[in-house]
Amino acid sequence: MRTVVFILLSLVASIDLWAQYTEVINSKRPGFSESPFSVGTGVYQVEGGLFYQNSNEDALMSLQKSFGYDAFLRAGLLSERLEFSMNLKYHSEHYLSQLEPSREMVSINGFSQFTIGAKYMIYMPQYKDPAKEIRSWKAKMRFDKKRLIPSVGLYAGLNTNLLSKDYKLEALSPRVALLLQNDFDEYTIWVNNVIVDYFNIETMRTYGYISTLSYAMTDRFTVFAEHQGMFRPDDKEFKLGGGMAYLVSPDLQVGLNLHWDMKTDHLNLYGGLGASWRYDKHKEKIKYKKVEKKEGSGRIQDKKEGGFFKNLFKKKTKRR
């Protein structure tokens, strides 16, 4: 245990090689996948929305409708590469019992998920900036093969039991995920997640993946396609879907998504509509590049270099 704590503290205290902050909001919505990039230090973000799901039949119960609200709170603390988060979901579900003779309607509602966790950026490849290539048009347009190497992050969380009585867990349960992202160019991003959830609860143990391909059509409008697979002890689930996001302002994004279940013959749909907003108190760290003595003045002159901020829309960073 002491070794684990020492490693975590060492990671947090290490020098930040890559700044995570962007001039525009970096949101997890409206898709299900999660980027390895954090929001950046001094940034506090709220992401939430409404969702609706239609029928999904089994032997005894027929789920007529399910709707609710989910909220995702994110905060960049201690390190540019470290982010803490909390995921909260409220569910209202309505079933029609298949048991004869009553076939009565059964309703349950309450908080169905309360997960806390953190993610850490482990690796980010360095790409060439084609805009700086002025000697050759061919070299400027050449695809950088390093972009095939993804950025890598790791998420670790805990599914708590602070839930409504109809959704109580057998025990506290860990959730871990490997987060991968390829930036093929300034418009196209591919995010992949490999997830293990509830692995200490046999009946709920889940292994899964989420793959999301997004394309920025303009500086404000982005579309995406997504595929999700989840494998449980007595069930497997495959969803295909997509959606769009619109950047209202640098700190506000709205979006919607629509997914459908590929495994059943029924048209089982899942739809969501929501928004993401951030409170931005990020402060740029000053890095001292080198020290020079100004000739003839006898004074030492420091040359300062601001941190490099990853910017999805390739805008110039602001000095704060």
C-alpha positions in Angstrom: 0.0 0.0 0.0 2.8 2.4 0.8 4.4 1.7 -2.5 1.2 2.5 -4.4 0.8 5.8 -2.4 4.4 6.7 -3.2 4.0 6.1 -6.9 0.8 8.2 -7.0 2.5 11.1 -5.2 5.5 10.9 -7.4 3.3 11.1 -10.5 1.5 14.1 -9.1 4.7 15.9 -8.1 6.5 15.2 -11.4 7.1 18.1 -13.8 4.3 18.6 -16.3 5.5 17.8 -19.8 2.2 18.5 -21.5 -0.3 21.2 -20.7 -3.9 20.0 -20.9 -5.7 23.3 -20.9 -7.5 24.5 -24.1 -8.8 27.9 -25.0 -12.2 26.3 -25.6 -14.1 23.8 -23.4 -13.1 20.2 -23.6 -16.2 18.1 -22.9 -17.0 14.4 -22.5 -20.5 15.0 -24.0 -22.5 14.2 -26.0 -20.9 10.8 -26.6 -20.2 8.0 -24.1 -16.4 7.8 -24.6 -13.8 9.8 -22.6 -10.7 11.5 -23.8 -7.3 11.0 -21.9 -6.9 14.8 -21.7 -7.8 16.6 -18.5 -9.5 20.0 -18.3 -6.4 21.7 -16.9 -5.6 23.1 -13.5 -7.9 25.8 -12.2 -10.8 24.6 -14.4 -14.1 23.4 -12.9 -16.6 21.9 -15.3 -20.2 20.7 -15.2 -21.6 18.4 -17.9 -25.2 17.3 -17.7 -28.3 16.4 -19.7 -31.6 14.5 -20.0 -31.8 11.0 -21.5 -34.7 8.8 -22.7 -34.7 5.0 -23.5 -37.6 3.0 -24.9 -38.6 -0.7 -24.5 -36.3 -3.6 -23.9 -38.1 -6.9 -23.3 -37.0 -9.9 -21.2 -38.8 -13.0 -20.0 -40.7 -11.5 -17.1 -40.6 -7.7 -17.5 -41.0 -5.3 -20.4 -39.3 -2.0 -20.0 -41.7 0.5 -21.6 -39.7 3.6 -20.9 -36.8 4.9 -19.0 -35.7 8.5 -18.6 -33.6 10.6 -16.3 -30.7 13.0 -15.8 -27.0 12.5 -15.6 -24.4 14.9 -14.4 -20.6 14.8 -14.7 -18.5 17.1 -12.5 -14.8 17.6 -13.4 -11.9 19.5 -11.8 -8.3 20.0 -12.7 -6.2 20.0 -9.5 -2.6 19.6 -8.5 -1.2 18.8 -12.0 -2.0 19.6 -15.6 -2.3 15.9 -16.3 -4.5 15.0 -13.4 -8.3 15.4 -13.2 -10.8 14.4 -10.5 -14.5 13.7 -11.4 -17.8 12.7 -10.1 -20.6 11.0 -12.1 -24.2 11.1 -10.8 -27.3 9.6 -12.5 -31.0 9.8 -11.7 -33.3 7.2 -13.2 -37.1 6.8 -13.6 -38.1 3.4 -15.0 -41.5 2.0 -15.8 -42.1 -1.7 -16.5 -45.1 -3.7 -17.6 -45.0 -7.1 -15.8 -45.5 -10.2 -18.0 -46.8 -12.3 -15.1 -50.4 -13.3 -15.5 -53.0 -12.4 -14.7 -52.2 -8.9 -13.4 -49.7 -7.6 -16.0 -49.4 -4.6 -13.7 -47.2 -1.5 -14.3 -44.2 -1.4 -12.0 -42.3 1.9 -11.5 -38.9 2.5 -9.8 -36.9 5.7 -9.6 -34.0 7.2 -7.7 -30.2 7.7 -8.0 -28.8 4.8 -9.9 -25.2 5.8 -10.1 -22.7 7.8 -8.0 -19.1 7.2 -9.1 -16.0 9.2 -8.0 -12.7 8.9 -9.8 -9.6 10.4 -11.3 -7.7 10.2 -14.6 -4.1 10.8 -15.4 -2.4 11.5 -18.8 0.4 9.0 -19.1 1.7 9.7 -22.6 1.1 12.1 -25.5 3.1 11.9 -28.8 4.6 15.1 -30.2 3.5 16.0 -33.7 5.1 18.1 -36.3 3.3 21.4 -37.1 2.7 21.4 -40.9 2.1 25.1 -40.9 5.8 25.7 -40.1 6.9 23.8 -43.3 7.6 26.4 -45.9 10.2 24.7 -48.2 8.1 22.0 -49.7 4.3 21.8 -50.4 4.6 18.0 -50.5 6.3 17.9 -47.0 3.7 20.3 -45.7 0.8 18.0 -46.8 2.5 14.7 -45.8 0.7 12.7 -43.1 2.8 12.5 -39.9 2.9 8.8 -39.0 3.3 9.6 -35.4 -0.3 10.5 -35.4 -1.1 6.8 -35.5 0.4 6.5 -32.0 -2.4 7.5 -29.5 -2.3 9.6 -26.5 -2.8 7.4 -23.4 -4.6 8.1 -20.2 -5.7 5.9 -17.3 -9.0 6.3 -15.3 -9.6 4.7 -11.9 -12.9 5.2 -10.0 -15.2 3.8 -7.3 -18.9 3.0 -7.7 -20.2 4.1 -4.4 -23.4 2.8 -2.7 -24.9 6.2 -2.0 -27.8 5.2 -4.1 -31.6 4.9 -3.9 -32.9 1.6 -2.4 -33.9 0.1 -5.7 -30.4 0.6 -7.1 -28.3 -0.5 -4.1 -25.1 -2.4 -4.9 -23.9 -5.6 -3.1 -20.6 -3.8 -2.3 -18.5 -0.8 -3.3 -17.1 -1.6 -6.7 -14.1 -0.3 -8.7 -14.1 1.0 -12.2 -11.0 1.3 -14.4 -10.5 2.3 -18.0 -7.7 2.7 -20.5 -8.3 6.0 -22.5 -6.8 6.4 -26.0 -7.0 9.3 -28.5 -5.6 9.8 -32.0 -5.6 13.3 -33.5 -5.3 12.5 -37.2 -5.4 16.2 -38.1 -6.9 19.4 -36.7 -10.4 18.2 -37.7 -10.5 14.5 -37.1 -10.2 12.8 -33.7 -10.6 9.1 -32.8 -11.2 8.1 -29.1 -11.1 4.6 -27.8 -11.9 3.4 -24.3 -11.4 -0.1 -22.8 -13.4 -0.5 -19.6 -13.7 -2.9 -16.7 -16.5 -2.2 -14.3 -18.1 -3.8 -11.2 -15.5 -6.6 -11.4 -16.0 -7.6 -7.8 -19.7 -8.1 -8.2 -20.2 -11.3 -10.2 -23.7 -10.6 -11.4 -22.8 -7.1 -12.6 -19.2 -7.6 -13.8 -18.8 -5.7 -17.1 -16.0 -5.7 -19.8 -16.5 -3.2 -22.6 -15.2 -0.8 -25.2 -16.3 2.5 -26.7 -15.0 3.8 -30.0 -15.8 7.4 -31.2 -14.8 9.1 -34.4 -15.5 12.9 -34.5 -15.1 15.5 -37.2 -15.1 19.2 -36.7 -17.0 20.6 -39.7 -16.4 24.2 -38.5 -14.8 25.8 -35.5 -18.1 25.5 -33.7 -19.9 22.5 -35.1 -18.8 18.9 -34.7 -20.4 15.6 -35.6 -19.5 12.1 -34.4 -20.2 8.4 -34.9 -19.8 5.9 -32.0 -19.9 2.1 -31.4 -20.1 0.6 -28.0 -19.9 -3.0 -26.8 -20.6 -4.3 -23.2 -20.1 -7.9 -22.0 -21.8 -9.2 -18.8 -22.0 -12.7 -17.3 -25.5 -13.4 -18.8 -25.8 -10.6 -21.4 -24.0 -8.6 -24.1 -24.9 -5.3 -25.5 -23.9 -3.5 -28.7 -24.9 0.0 -29.5 -24.3 2.1 -32.6 -25.1 5.8 -32.8 -23.9 9.4 -33.3 -24.7 13.0 -32.7 -23.5 16.5 -32.8 -22.1 19.3 -30.6 -22.2 23.0 -31.0 -19.8 25.5 -29.3 -21.9 28.4 -28.1 -19.0 30.2 -26.4 -15.5 29.2 -25.3 -16.9 28.0 -22.0 -20.3 26.6 -23.2 -21.2 23.6 -25.4 -24.5 22.0 -26.2 -25.1 18.7 -27.9 -27.4 15.7 -28.6 -26.9 12.0 -29.3 -29.0 9.0 -30.5 -28.0 5.4 -30.1 -29.8 2.1 -30.9 -29.3 -1.4 -29.7 -27.9 -3.7 -32.5 -28.5 -7.0 -30.6 -32.3 -7.2 -30.6 -35.0 -7.2 -33.3 -36.8 -4.4 -31.4 -36.0 -0.8 -32.2 -34.5 0.0 -28.8 -33.4 3.7 -28.8 -31.4 5.8 -26.5 -31.4 9.6 -26.9 -29.8 12.4 -24.9 -29.8 16.2 -24.9 -27.5 18.3 -22.7 -24.8 20.9 -22.2 -21.4 21.5 -20.7 -20.2 24.6 -19.0 -16.8 25.4 -17.4 -15.6 27.9 -14.8 -12.2 28.9 -16.0 -9.6 30.1 -13.5 -6.7 28.6 -15.2 -3.4 30.4 -14.9 -0.5 29.9 -17.2 2.7 28.7 -15.7 5.8 30.6 -16.7 8.7 28.4 -17.8 12.2 29.9 -17.9 13.8 28.8 -21.1 17.3 30.3 -20.7 19.3 33.1 -19.2 21.3 35.5 -21.2 23.5 38.4 -20.4 22.7 41.4 -22.4 25.8 42.6 -24.0 27.1 46.0 -22.8 24.5 46.3 -20.0 26.0 44.2 -17.3 22.5 42.9 -16.5 21.1 39.4 -16.7 18.1 39.1 -18.9 15.6 36.2 -18.5 13.8 34.8 -21.5 10.4 33.5 -20.5 8.4 31.0 -22.3 4.7 30.3 -21.7 3.3 26.8 -21.5 2.1 25.2 -24.8 -1.7 24.6 -24.7 -3.2 21.9 -26.8 -5.9 23.7 -28.9 -8.4 21.7 -30.9 -9.4 24.6 -33.1 -5.8 25.8 -33.6 -6.4 29.3 -32.3 -3.6 31.3 -30.7 -3.3 31.0 -27.0 -3.9 34.0 -24.8 -1.4 35.2 -22.3 -3.0 35.3 -18.9 
